[in-house]
Amino acid sequence: INAEYGTKDQETQTMLATLGLLLFVSVALANKRQGGAVLPEGLPSNPVENHAWTNAGASHVQLDKALNERIESNSFTIEAWVYNENPAGAEFQPIIAHASPDAADIFHADFVLQTNANNGRVSFVMGAGPDTYGFQLQGATLQFNRWTHIAVTVGVDQQSGDPTSARMYMDGVLVAQADSWGGGPGSRQIALSPITLGYVNLGGAAQRWIGSLDEVRVWDSSRSQAAIVRDHKDPFLFSDPVEIPLNLAAYYSFDAGPDTAVWDNSRAPYYDGLPIGGQERAVADGVVTVPLSPTLAPLAGPEAFGLEFSGAHANANSIELPTELSRRLSRGFTFEAWVYLEAPPLADQHYKTIVSRFAPAAAAAQPGTFDAGSNPEADFVLQADPRNGRLVFFMGGGRGECERTALGYGVALFSSGEYNLKAYEWTHVAVSVFATQDQEDPFSAKMYVNGREVPQAPELPGNAWRAECHRNYLRFEPIHIGYYNNGIDQFWEGRIDEVRFWNEPRDDAAIAADYIRPLRGDEPGLLAYYQLNEGSGTSVNDATRGRLAGQARQPAWVPSQGASELLDGVSGFPVELALSARSALPDDADFTFVVTELPANGGLFTTGTPIELLEQADVDNGAEVAPTLTYVSNIGFSGYDTFGYAAVSAKTGLRSETHYVVIKVADYEEPVAAPVDVCGVPGGDGSSCVGGCDGQGGEIDECGVCGGKGASCTCVFFKTFHTDELDCILFQNQVNRTMARVENSISTLYRALTALETFEQNSWRHNFFDLGVPLEFLCGFMRGCLADWEVELGSFESDIAGELETCEPVPI
């Protein structure tokens, strides 16, 4: 909230900065989890690392008190990876604890997971009042300087709120359990103070953990042993956010966030922690299965380059566009770009900027602030919150009345849910500002993600410009890509591609139609178009006729994956497609391909034998396809059609982002043959022969025969139909005949089914299936027709030891 709206409350500023609630790092890796922290031979080291919180005995972590309410009336599970450097110490060492600061002893603690004094045995205790344990579980002795996973589940009666059972697991093995609460009703020692990591104070004596903790998780349910075993080495932080379980109340991975905070990496609402006495984090190997970084994934599609924005202040990667672009950009405009957010450094606390236009002088007057800073003086800024991928677009509305009523924002838009950016995934973002040249302030603004307008929640400010605010129309300040300064430098972290500025506010249909499609550069209203494919140098070229080139600061050109490519086709005719991929890694050149999205107005076919049409099941199941496919549009369709594919590395198992192939399908036009002159020359004027084609004034007819007058090829036309039309009619007739045959077959099958059902129903006698019934019928109705079957039926009768003659009446 502070970074979005700003505040002048210094106490609030200090508190929020201290708690580290400003920003978040989402290090969710794209698509699917990839197992194994050990890289294949020949690859560079994995940039993704796992960190743990380390305490030498002088610090601990205090969690958000709101977490108490989440679990105090529910069953719950607490788990952590622990590494103790002195398990046999003379003091109890708490891992996770919940107790009032003035708790007289452990009997008055809500719960404490700890190692016992002198022997290092793991124990879990819940107090139930004076000299009474609600639960007392004793596990195994913790090994010295070795990572061990510990989990405790507690069942709670939903009506009374009293605990009912407890289980302790070490490395997934059940080591202790209790199936009854040792105290009376309502005796649980629920505390209002926060849950703590590595610390508890009992009877005035502080007890601390000595060693490291990692992957601390709090669940609002009692988990099964199977679920604990399944997930204990799975780093949810490196997964797609949608895969994080809903009942994971809080998750502390210690892999992201500033030193002044311990971020909760579960789902909103977040229960962040506050380090007391400082915080030290170190790389922890072998705790969880760290997946390969998606930055090592292959790149699908033709060769392309991109700019890598490091997000580091020392590197200051960004693009400054010419002031002439600002001068030409109308008051109503549209900005578009493809963005790829990567995980920021461990202690990075700042929003990630995509585009901005601001006043450097105003920013310089607000140094080192964590609130809105000079945001009210900015013209427009589009950023992403790295904590959750939420997009934020705001336009400064000035100080004065706007600052008092709207915190200095003329308009502020926010994404949420499915519209948030996902780390390590290419996403198209766009903003349209609706305004006229003769009006000082805009009417409204809209935000788009992947071609769809982002709805604004009712509690948010909304799309409309606020009447009490006035726009800072900074048409003589340069526009920046990947950089903004409101008193603090805020750089982009990742890649940006296909940057477009339009001199008009584009509507929903225009953005949806063009966001995947590469542009030519001469589209109406397109002011500047930066494809970012230079691959070297500091110049960033504009692909339009305006030639408004920008300058890249400390550019880091890297091989990248182009968002899409454009191919030409004709309606109803095949287009052969060659799928391609490459990798920046050595010896990584063996790829397979999968189709991720089917075309909406045509079909994709395999080129092998037999030819097969790809279906949605192939997409859903990730069916491997050959590197050559054929696209055929629907008959009569013209326009743009799109499909997507991805490459999978045989060496790393990593999958690329989806690469889109856009086919521009043109109308089919009947070829027009050049007229043949009397000499038989196409397009000739008759001057190449004397006296016509036969020397007697004869002409070449439509059949190509000299003097034939069309008599030799009457099949070309039949009752005013052209042969192409006849083909269509004959084809339709064949289809109709085939359908009639199918219908007749269905009718025949239905009659056969009815006959079989009748046979079955008539073959029962005295509640038994009696073969004699149909034999009687056959003998009585078809006598004389079974002579050839007498021997076989007699043999059958003999086999079953029957005593009847073949056609002797069956006794009743």
DABELQUI-V140603 format. One record per helix or strand of 2 or more residues. SS is the DSSP state (H for helix, E for strand). FROM is the first residue (numbers start at 1). LEN is the number of residues. If there is no record, write none. Layout:
SS/FROM/LEN  SS/FROM/LEN
//
This chain:
H/2/4  H/10/10  E/51/5  E/60/4  H/66/6  E/76/9  E/93/6  H/106/3  E/111/5  E/121/7  E/133/9  E/148/9  E/163/8  E/173/6  E/196/2  E/199/4  E/205/4  E/211/9  H/225/7  H/236/3  H/241/3  E/248/5  E/273/4  E/280/4  H/294/3  E/299/2  E/303/8  E/318/3  H/323/6  E/333/9  E/352/6  H/360/5  H/375/3  E/380/6  E/390/7  H/401/6  E/409/6  H/417/3  E/426/9  E/444/6  E/452/2  E/480/2  E/483/3  E/489/3  E/493/10  H/508/7  E/526/5  E/539/2  E/550/4  E/557/5  E/564/7  E/574/5  E/581/2  E/591/7  E/602/5  H/616/5  E/624/2  E/628/6  E/639/11  E/659/8  H/711/6  E/717/2  E/721/2  H/723/39  E/764/2  E/768/2  H/771/11  H/787/13
//
